[in-house]
Amino acid sequence: MIVFRVVVQVHQARIGQARALFGTLTQASRVVPGVVCFDILQDPDDAGTVRLDRGLPGLGRGGPAGVLPELATVTAAFDDLLTDGPQGTIFHVGSAEPWPAR
């Protein structure tokens, strides 16, 4: 599996707009065949720091969520929304196992 992690810094005045755009992108991405997970997290200590995580079963960067119109809408708004970023990391996950319960 490949996990893409992108971190952005959102203008404080644009947090509401960013949440709405990211929420729409999250909903659209989660129903795309092949997308294992798609989560957007906001740092509780710094509301302007937002992390986007997308997991795909070994597809390349142009995987299924890469063609969503919602993604194009979000990236087109970056100039107005962001103070920094996006900064990304690609994780190549070779295996996984359940986390044991207590």
Buried (B, 14 or more C-beta within 10 A) or exposed (E): BBBBBBBBBBEEEBBEBBBEBBEBBBEBBBEBEEBBEBEBEBEEEEEBBBBBBBBBEEBEEEBBBBEBEBBEEBEEBBEEBBEEBEEEEEEEEEEEEEEEEE
